[in-house]
Amino acid sequence: MLVDVYEQIERVIDLTDPALNHLYGMSVEEARSLVLEGPAESVNRIHGSFALIAKRSRTVRMARSLDRPMRYFLAKRKDGPALIVSDRIDSIYEWLTGEGLADQFRPNYTRMVPAHYVVELQLVGCPDPDPVYERFFTPSAGRLPADLDTIGRAYISALAEEIAHWLRSIPSGAPIGVCFSGGIDSGSVFLVTYHVMRRLGMSPARLKAFVLDLGDGPDVRQAHAFLEPLGLSLFLEAIESDASALDVNETIRVVEDYKPLDIESATMALALAKGVRECYPDWRYLIDGDGGDENLKDYPIEANPELTIRSVINNPMLYQEGWGVGKIKHSLTYSGGLSRSYVRSYATARRYGFSGFSPYTMPAVISAAEAIPFIELTNYDVERLYALKGEVVSRGVEAVTGLKMPIFTKRRFQHGALSEDSLRQRLPYHEAEYRNRFFSMYE
């Protein structure tokens, strides 16, 4: 059949897995209709985890939740453009290779749909028009009173509600593993999950707290110190692994990125997921505290020369989204903030067949965090900001669960699973080296 030279035939190839859309009270078809029909704010009605694409004629609209990476690539064909959408760069490359279009591919030609936006494309051929971005999630800032008890209760209540939705949605009796270190985020998620399971009449015997043990890291001791005073040590299980088996090339292949802190964290996440899988071949559900640092703005400002406490506090969702769409430093290939780095949790869990859940990334929990009056509580004092997270979360956990949560000094996942000296010996590389290793996969 001959194609009219003036008529283009556009194609949309959706390589995302629809089974990964985990929605509450709405079908995937209804959710896609909200993405397609607009306005963008209506996507806020979609509750859960999603990566959705909808098409009408030559208009394509895409949206995702913070916990679901979603990439696309626009390929040229003689008879019209092809839009390939996936959660991974390598699957886009494999599709293009199968179609004889691999010569068009570069990893940095792929684009990430930024979290909390509807992205609209017009498939009209060369030259391709720029995508249009419409924000659908804009929480109100600073609306809570400057009272730590009120703030803590609101924040952890939102966390408990999201965990309850998730628990009700997974198979009854399915075992649940918490990726655990005894830090504020994983500790609060464990205690609130334990509390909600009991409140809902579910057996807490389904629950385990998995801590990674690579031999000389402090997290195992901290995990015991967290649970023992609460009489909950029976839930703890150390997952032992050999540090010599850490493989940074495997990490880069899995997460498809090269930022050193994310590569280090993802390397530990892979070790934990692999260890759990070896111990429990049929285990499926994991829950973690990813997003807690971002919500309470708990990163060392002095470690990033681009940041000041004013930029951290005055830019809404800076740690969740980076500098944001339309800003010079926003990466079209990767997005920014947790919108970029969440791949370290998503891809590592998927690598070993787990279904992960990060309740701190849910909009209702982020909204409760954004409602905190950070300026009034800190007066732009860095130490006050660093102390705020422990105060808010511990007060909230006690108010919601009745449990007094131990608070330990903040430590990154990779620094708890392995001593920093050992980490530097196993993963000594800088960003340029990681970047070269990633791009060499497609040379």
Residue pairs with C-beta under 8 A, 6 or more apart in sequence:
3 9
3 79
8 79
8 80
8 81
8 123
8 124
8 125
9 79
9 80
10 58
10 80
10 81
10 82
10 83
10 123
10 125
11 77
11 80
11 81
11 82
11 83
12 53
12 55
12 60
12 82
12 83
12 85
12 123
13 82
13 83
13 84
13 85
13 95
14 53
14 85
15 84
15 85
15 86
15 87
15 91
15 92
15 95
16 51
16 53
16 70
16 85
16 86
16 87
17 87
18 28
20 49
20 51
20 68
20 87
21 28
21 31
21 48
21 49
21 50
21 51
21 52
22 48
22 49
22 50
22 166
22 169
23 31
23 46
23 47
23 48
23 49
23 50
24 47
24 48
24 165
24 169
25 47
26 45
26 46
26 47
26 48
28 50
28 52
31 46
31 50
31 52
32 52
32 53
32 54
33 54
34 42
34 43
34 45
34 46
35 43
35 46
35 52
35 53
35 54
35 61
35 62
35 63
35 118
36 54
36 55
36 56
36 61
38 61
38 118
38 134
39 134
40 117
40 118
40 134
40 135
40 136
41 136
42 136
43 63
43 118
43 136
43 137
44 136
44 137
44 363
46 52
46 63
46 65
47 165
48 65
48 165
49 65
49 67
49 68
49 357
50 63
50 64
50 65
50 68
51 62
51 63
51 64
51 65
51 68
51 69
51 70
51 87
51 113
52 62
52 63
52 64
53 60
53 61
53 62
53 85
54 60
54 61
54 62
55 61
58 122
58 123
58 124
59 120
59 121
59 122
59 123
60 83
60 120
60 121
60 122
60 123
61 118
61 119
61 120
61 121
62 70
62 72
62 85
62 113
62 118
62 119
62 121
63 113
63 117
63 118
63 119
63 136
64 70
64 113
64 115
65 115
65 361
65 362
65 363
66 115
66 116
66 291
66 320
66 338
66 339
66 342
66 361
66 363
66 366
67 342
67 345
67 346
67 356
67 357
67 358
67 361
68 87
68 346
69 87
69 88
69 112
69 342
69 343
69 346
69 347
70 85
70 86
70 87
70 112
70 113
71 85
71 86
71 87
71 88
71 89
71 92
71 110
71 111
71 112
71 113
72 83
72 84
72 85
72 86
72 92
72 110
72 111
72 113
72 121
73 83
73 84
73 92
73 96
73 105
73 109
73 110
73 111
74 81
74 82
74 83
74 84
74 121
74 123
74 128
75 81
75 82
75 83
75 84
75 96
75 99
75 101
75 104
76 82
76 101
76 104
76 126
77 101
80 123
80 125
81 123
81 124
81 125
81 126
81 128
82 99
82 101
83 121
83 123
84 92
84 95
84 96
86 92
86 95
87 346
88 256
88 347
89 107
89 110
89 256
90 253
90 256
90 441
92 105
92 110
93 102
93 105
93 107
93 442
96 102
96 104
96 105
97 105
105 442
106 442
107 256
107 333
107 438
107 439
107 442
108 333
109 333
110 333
111 131
111 332
111 333
112 331
112 332
112 333
112 334
112 335
112 339
112 340
113 119
113 335
114 133
114 321
114 325
114 330
114 335
114 336
114 339
115 320
115 321
115 335
115 338
115 339
116 135
116 136
116 137
116 317
116 320
116 321
116 339
117 133
117 134
117 135
117 136
117 325
118 133
118 134
118 136
119 131
119 132
119 133
120 131
120 132
120 133
120 134
121 128
121 129
121 131
121 132
122 129
133 325
133 326
135 325
137 363
137 366
139 316
139 317
139 363
139 366
139 367
139 370
139 371
140 367
140 370
140 371
141 316
141 370
141 371
142 370
142 371
142 372
142 373
142 374
142 375
142 376
143 371
143 373
144 150
144 151
144 154
144 371
144 372
144 373
145 151
145 373
146 373
146 376
146 377
148 377
148 391
148 392
148 395
149 395
149 399
151 371
151 372
151 392
151 395
151 396
152 391
152 392
152 393
152 394
152 395
152 396
152 397
152 398
152 399
153 395
153 396
153 399
153 400
154 368
154 371
154 396
155 295
155 365
155 368
155 369
155 372
155 392
155 393
155 396
156 188
156 192
156 393
156 396
156 397
156 399
156 400
156 401
157 368
157 396
157 400
158 362
158 364
158 365
158 367
158 368
159 188
159 189
159 192
159 359
159 360
159 365
159 396
160 192
160 195
160 196
160 400
161 364
162 359
162 362
162 364
162 365
163 189
163 192
163 193
163 196
163 287
163 359
164 196
164 199
164 200
166 287
166 357
166 359
167 176
167 193
167 196
167 197
167 200
167 202
168 200
170 176
170 285
170 355
172 202
173 206
174 206
174 284
174 285
175 206
175 207
175 208
175 280
175 283
175 285
176 193
176 206
176 207
176 208
176 285
176 286
176 287
177 207
177 208
177 209
177 210
177 276
177 283
177 285
177 286
177 287
178 186
178 189
178 190
178 193
178 207
178 208
178 209
178 210
178 286
178 287
178 288
179 186
179 210
179 269
179 272
179 286
179 287
179 288
179 289
180 186
180 187
180 190
180 209
180 210
180 211
180 223
180 236
181 187
181 211
181 219
181 222
181 223
181 411
181 413
181 416
181 417
182 211
182 219
182 222
182 223
182 224
182 225
182 226
182 227
182 406
182 408
183 222
183 289
183 408
183 410
183 411
183 416
184 289
184 292
184 389
184 390
184 393
184 394
184 405
184 407
184 408
184 410
185 288
185 289
185 290
185 291
185 292
185 293
185 360
185 393
186 209
186 288
186 289
187 226
187 289
187 405
187 406
188 289
188 292
188 393
188 396
188 397
188 405
189 287
189 288
189 289
189 292
189 359
189 360
190 207
190 209
190 235
191 230
191 397
191 401
191 403
191 405
192 397
192 400
192 401
193 207
193 287
194 204
194 207
194 232
194 235
194 401
195 400
195 401
195 402
195 403
197 203
197 204
197 206
197 207
198 204
204 235
207 235
208 235
208 236
208 237
209 223
209 227
209 235
209 236
209 237
210 237
210 239
210 272
210 275
210 276
210 286
211 219
211 220
211 223
211 236
211 237
211 238
211 239
212 219
212 238
212 239
212 241
212 268
212 271
212 272
212 275
212 417
213 219
213 220
213 238
213 239
213 240
213 241
213 417
214 241
214 242
214 243
214 246
214 268
214 271
214 417
214 418
214 422
215 242
215 243
215 418
215 422
216 418
216 419
216 422
217 415
217 416
217 417
217 418
217 419
217 422
218 411
218 416
218 419
219 411
219 416
219 417
220 238
222 408
222 411
222 416
223 236
223 238
224 233
224 236
225 406
225 408
226 405
226 406
226 408
227 233
227 235
227 236
229 406
230 403
230 404
230 406
239 272
239 275
239 276
239 279
240 275
241 271
241 272
241 274
241 275
243 418
243 422
243 426
245 271
246 267
246 271
246 426
246 427
247 267
248 263
248 267
248 426
248 427
248 429
248 434
248 437
249 437
250 270
251 263
251 266
251 267
251 270
252 258
252 263
252 434
252 437
252 438
252 441
253 441
254 266
254 270
254 347
254 348
254 351
255 262
255 263
255 266
255 343
255 344
255 347
255 348
256 343
256 347
256 438
257 263
257 334
257 340
257 341
257 343
257 344
257 438
258 431
258 434
258 435
258 437
258 438
259 340
259 341
259 431
259 434
260 427
260 429
260 430
260 431
260 434
261 412
261 414
262 341
262 343
262 344
263 427
263 434
264 412
264 414
264 423
264 427
265 344
265 412
265 413
265 414
266 343
266 344
266 347
266 348
267 414
267 427
268 413
268 414
268 417
268 418
269 344
269 345
269 348
269 349
269 413
270 348
270 351
270 352
271 417
272 417
273 286
273 348
273 349
273 351
273 352
273 354
274 352
276 283
276 286
276 352
276 354
277 283
277 352
277 353
277 354
283 354
284 353
284 354
284 355
285 354
285 355
285 357
286 349
286 354
286 355
286 356
286 357
287 356
287 357
287 358
287 359
288 345
288 356
288 357
288 358
289 358
289 360
290 338
290 342
290 345
290 358
290 360
290 361
291 320
291 338
291 342
291 358
291 359
291 360
291 361
291 365
291 366
292 298
292 360
292 389
292 393
293 299
293 319
293 389
294 317
294 319
294 320
294 337
294 338
294 360
295 319
295 320
295 360
295 365
295 366
295 369
296 369
296 372
296 388
296 389
296 392
296 393
297 312
297 313
297 318
297 319
297 374
297 385
297 388
298 385
298 386
298 388
298 389
298 410
299 319
301 307
301 308
301 309
301 312
301 382
302 382
309 378
309 380
309 381
309 382
309 385
310 380
311 318
312 318
312 319
312 385
313 374
313 375
313 378
313 380
313 385
314 375
315 323
315 324
316 370
317 337
317 366
317 370
318 337
319 337
319 338
320 337
320 338
320 339
320 366
321 335
321 336
321 337
321 338
321 339
322 329
322 330
322 331
322 335
322 336
322 337
322 339
322 340
323 329
323 330
323 336
324 330
324 336
329 336
330 336
331 340
334 340
338 361
342 358
342 361
345 356
345 358
346 356
349 355
349 356
350 356
359 365
360 366
372 388
372 392
374 385
374 388
377 384
377 388
378 384
378 385
378 388
386 410
389 410
390 407
393 405
393 407
394 404
394 405
394 407
397 403
397 405
398 404
398 405
414 423
415 423
418 426
